[in-house]
């Protein structure tokens, strides 16, 4: 099993000081069931990669440390994937080999340890049976860009389908210690197995490595239950420690929880995906068009990288509710300068919409009358013209999954229309061609093999070459 971590950018080789591993000298560390090797495949001032390679002894693993006898040895103990995949062994190795880097402390290089670096991590052979879409839902809310490579289970037997393993790469702008903590917790989440006994100490480990990010993660239930090997008592204890409200805690048996996890909190998943895309774009200013009661605004206000935020809605009462939920009256003067809330229509040109890096339009366009859609397009893409537009809308095909709701019915009484996946892509591609934007599509929520996911998302990115040439269309809307 292999993990590589790469630092891209100026003085990239300095990352070796944080790991406290000399790039010129490979090192070997003893583990309970094998060895860990640390070496640098590439070292330069522009790009430096450190590798952690585990060599697990399958016989020693089956028989126990130093061949200790076991009474309950079965076939699985000798025929399994444990020595060869990224599993809980990797988490243990991370803590042992890179323990100093995980603390975030470095006497001589503390400034570097406190700096967000351009990092990427690649895990080979991560077990991920039927969970590939969860890779995005788990890593993207943390701010990572996610890529993974899949394989056929056996090239000679295509009917067997895809392998249950992936090669995963995550990219982001993080402190090294944060990346290591994320990996430590999330590798066992996807592996679903652990090579040691799960007890109360595991709750302490989980909280110690995730206290800064898990409580606000949209998939905290999924992560907590999986990390604790579906031990309901321990998971509930961990969630209580994370100050999860009683009404949010799942009450079903774990088998029921796992079946419903993908249906719960779709709005949280949606907002988490939007937030991850905002982070990936490196924005410093965002305007949320159709902000409603301010659910996304509450998340955006926690982002220290954002210097200017605005929320717009056509309904004044919703803006008042947003102020209440955000506790606007308690805002400092600095917070009030950061956030602007104002009433406006998305189908009328408004100079207040301009000057933002990103415009978000979350579950809004389906509330517009179709004849007014062209006005909305011009207001947003022609006149406001942000660098990026992140837009989500329901997938009408998925409605067949909802009880008492067929494909011809809409999910909300105020929806004027809902698009199929093909209709949505056709519209987005038409807009991108007309106003010189590129498009990137994603799905949000539990995916059905035939019907897709409940929510579809597109990120429009302005073509910089066209913008430099001053290319615009029309004069009024």
N, C-alpha and C positions, 0 to 999 in steps of 0.2 A: 504494500500500500504506500502511496506516494502523495505528499503535499508539497507544492512549491508556492512561495510567496515572492512576488516581484515588486520592487520599488522603481517607478519610472520618474525621471526628472533630474534636476540638477543635484550633483553630489550624491547620486544614488547609492554609491558604495558605503556611505556613512551609516546605512541601516545596520551594517554589521556590528556597530558599536552598541546598538540597542539589543540585538540578539546576544551580544557578548560571545560571538563565535568568529574566530579568525578565518577570513576567506581563503587563506593559503594553507590551512591545515584541517582536513576532514577529521571529524570526531565520531566516536562510538560510545553509546550509552547502554547500559544493561537494563532490560525490562524484566518483569516477572516471567514472561513467556517468550522472550526473544531479545532482539537488539534494535536500537534506533541509530541510524547513521545521519549525520548532518554534513552537508557539503554545499558548495556554491557552483552551479553549472555555468553561471555567467556573472562577471564582475566588471563594471565600468562606471564612469561618472554619470552616464545617461541611463543605464539600466542594470540593476543588480538583482539576481535571483538566488534565494536560499532554498534548499531542498531538505525535507525530512522524509527519510525512507525507513519503513519498518520491516523487519524480517522476523516473522512470528514462526516459532517451531510448532508445527501442527501436532506432532507426537507428544511433545511436552505439554501442549495445551490440552490434549485429551486425557493424559495421565495425571496432570497436575504438576505443580512445581517440583522439580527434581525427581520426577517419576513417582510421586506419592500415590498410593493406591486409592481407588475410588470404587464404591460398591455398585453405583448406578450407571456404569458406563454402557452406552448404547451405540447404535450405528451412527447416529448424528454426531457423536463426539469425534468420530474418525472421518466422516464424509460430510463436510460442510464448507462454507465459504469464509469462515472466520479469519484464517491467516492471510487472506488475499484481498480483502476489501477495506475501504475506509470506514472504520467502525469505532466503537468506544475505545479500542486500543489507541487510536489516533488521538482522541481527546486526552487520555492518560499521558501519552507521550508529549503532547503539547505542554501540559502542565509541568512535566518533569524536565523537559529539555529546554523549553522557552519560558520557564517560570518567571525569571527576572523581567523579561520583556512584557509579560502579561501584567506585572504590577504597575507598569507605566512609570517606573522610577529609574533614573539614570543619573548618578552623581555628577559625571562630567558632561553629559549630553542631555540634560533635562529639557532644554529648549526644543531639541529634536524630538524627544519623547512626547512633548505636549503639542507637536505640530501635526496637522492633518496632512498626510502624504498621499500621493497618487499610487495606490496599491492594487494589486490583483492577486488572487489566490486560486490555485487549481487543485482540485481533489480528483484523483483517478479512482474509478470503480466505486462510486458512492451508491450503496443500495437505495433504490428509489422506486420500488414496485408500486405502480398505479398512482404515484405521487408527483409526477413531473411538474404539473401545474402548481403544486404547492411550493416548489422551488422559488417561483416568482413571488408567491403570496407571503412567503416567509422572509426572503432576503430583500425584496424590493422596498418594503416599508422601512427598512433600516438604512436605505440609501444606496443599495448596490445595483449595478447593472448585471443581469444574469444571463449566462450562456451555458448551454449544456449539449453534450454530444451523446446520442443514443446509438444502439447497435442491435442488429438482429440477434435473437437468442442463439440461433445456429444457422449459418449461411446455407447449410445443406438441407435444412428443414424450415423453409420460410413460413409454413403454417404455424409454427410455434410462436410467431410474433416477435415483439421487441424484447430485448433483454431487460431484466429488472435492475440493471446497473447503468449509471451515467458517468461521464467525465464532466465535472462541474467547474465553471470558472466564474468568479465574482469579481467585479471591478468597482472601485469607489475611492472617495477622498476621505480617509480616516486616519486617526491615530493608530499606530501599530498595536497598541494594547487593546483597543476596541475590536479590531479585526480578530485578534487571537481569542478574545472572550466570546465573540459571536461564533467562531468555529468550534470552540470547546463545547458550547451548549447545543449547537444545531446539528453537528455530525450525528450524534446518537438519536436525534429526533427522526432523521430519515432512515437510519439503520434499523430502528425498532427493536434492537437487541442490545444487551450489555453483557460483558463477560464477568461481571461481579455482582454481588448481592445488592439489592435495592433496599435501603432503609432510610431513616430520618436524616442521616448524614447527607444523603443525596439531595434532600430539600435544601440543606444549608449550602451545598455546592452550587445548586441551581441559582439560588438567590445571590450568592456571592459573585457569581460570574455574569448575572443578568440584571442586577438591581437598577441599573441606569436606563434600561431600555425595554424590559419585558412587560412592565406594568401598562405601558401605553401601546403595546404592539397589537394590531388587529387580530393576530392569530395566537394570542397568549394561551387560550385554552388548548389549542392543538399542540403547541410547543410544550406546555407544562405536562399534559397527559402523556405525550410521547416520550419526553425526556425521563419521566418517572415510570416508564414501562407500564402505563395504564393502571397504576396502583391508585385507585380512586381516593383512598384515605390520604395518602401522601400528596396527591394532586390538589385536593381540596384544602389541605393544610397550607400548601405553597401559595395557592390563590388567595387564601385569607391573609397570608403574610404580605402579599402584593397589594393588599387593601382593595380587592375586588368586591364590589357591592354585592350583597346577598342576592338581589334580584337578577344579577347577571350570571351568577354561578350556575352551571348546569346541574340539574337534579336527576337526570336520567341515568340508568346503568351505563357503564362505560361502552358497552356494545352499541347502545342507542346513541350515546354521545358521538361516537366515531361515525355513525351513519349520518348524523345530522350536522356534523361540524361544517360541511361545505355549504349548508343552507343557512347557517346562523350568521347574523351580523353582516349581510351583504353590503350594507351601507358602509360599515367599517372597512371591509375589504376594498370597496370602491375608493373611499377617501385615502386609505393607505397606499393604493396604487397610484392615485393622483399625486400624493405627497412625494412618493418615491420618484416619480417622473420629474417633479419640480426640482428635487434635489439633484437629479442627474443632469438637468439642464444648466445648473450653476447660476440660477437666477438670484437677483437681489431685490426684485420687485414683482408683485403678483396682484392682479385684479380678478376677483371672483364674481363673474357675471351671473346673476340669479342666485345670490348667496343664501337666500332664505333665512333661517334662524341662526346661521353662522357656524354650522358644524365644522366646515373646512377652515373657516377663519380662526377658530379656536386652536386648531393644529398649526396653522401658519404662524400664529403669534408666538409659538414656542420655538420657531426656527430663528436662531440668532443670525444666520446669514442673510435673512430678508430685512431690508432697510425700509421698504415702503409696501404697504398692503392696503387694498381697497375692497370693499364689499358693496355690490350694487343689487338692488331689487326693485321691481316695479310696485311692489306692495309695501306701503309705509309701515304697516303694523308688523310685518315680518322683520323689518329693520329694528323696530323697537324691541321685539323679542330677542333679536340677536344681541342688542346692547345689554339686556337683562342677563342672558346666559353667559355672556362674556364678562359680566360684572364691570361694565365700562365705567361706572361711576367710581370704581376703585383704581382705575388706571392712573399711572403716573403721567406727568406731562410728556415724558419721552414716549410712552406707549401711545398716548393720544396723537402724538405727531406721526407715529408709525402707521396707525390705522385710520383710514377714512371710510365712513359709511354714508352712502347717499342714494337717493331714489332716482331711478332712471329706467328708460325703456330700451330694450335691446334692438328695436327696429327703427330707432331714430338716431341720427348722427349726434354724437355728444363728445365734445373735446375732452371731457373728464376721463374718457375711456383710454386716452392715449398716454404714452410715456411709461408703459410697464413692459418688463421683459416677457412676462407670461400672462395670458388670460385663461382662466379656467371656466368651463361651461359644463357643470356637472348635473346631469339629468334635468336639462332645461329646454332644449330645442323641441322636445316632443310636446311641450305646452304651447308652442307657437302655431298659429294657423299656417298651413302650407303655403298659401299665397303670399304670406309675409316673410317667408324664409329667405327670399332673395334680398330683401331689405336688411335682414339680419346679417347675411353674408357680407354685404358691402360695409355695413357699420363696423363689423369686427375686422374683416380681412383687408378691406381697402382703406378705411379711414383710421381706425385705432391702430391697426397694423403692428401687433406685438411680434417679438421674435418667435414666440411659440404660442400655440393654442392647444390646450388639453381639453378634450370634449368627450363626454360619455353619454350614452343613451341606451334604453332597453333593447334587447334582441327579441323581436316579436315571435320568432320561431320557438323560443324557449317557453313561451306561454303555455304550450301544450303540457308542460310538466306540472303546471299549477292546477290544483283541484278546482273544479267548476269554472275554469277559464280556458277557453280554446284559443286557437291561433287567430281567430277573427275578432276576439275581444281584447280590449286594452287593459293594462294593469291599473290604471287610475282614471277616475271619472273626468279629470281635467286634461287628460292626454288627447291631443288632436290627431296624432298619428303615432305609429311605432314602426320601425324599419326592420326588415330581415337583414341578415348579414350582407347579402349581395346588394341590397338597396343602400345600405349604409356605406359600403365601400364605393359604390358608384357615385353617390353624392360627394363623399370626401375627396375622391380623385378628381371629380369635376371642379370642386372648389380649389384644390391645390393647383390644378392646371391653370385655372382662370386668374388666380391671385399670386401665383409663383411661390407656392409652399411645397415642401416635401411632406410625405405622410408616413407614419409608423403606427400600425394597428396592434392592439392587444385585447385579450379577453379577460374578464373579471368574474369570479365566482365559479361554482361547480360546473364543470363541462359535461355535456351530454354528447355521446359519440355522434349522434345525428343532428341534434338541435343546437349544438354549440353552448356557450355560456350565457347566463342571464343578462350580463351587461357587456357592452362592447365599447371600446375606447380607441380614440385616435389622437396622436400627437402631431400637430402640424408644425413644421419648422421652416422659417422664412429662408428663401434662397438668397444668400448674401450677395452673390454676383448680380442678381436682378435688382436688389435693393441699392447697391452701389451705383448702378446705372440710372437710378431714379425712376424705375419702371412702376407706374401706377395706372389706374383706369378710372375714368369718370370723374364727376365733380360734385354730385349731390346724391342724397338718399332721402 
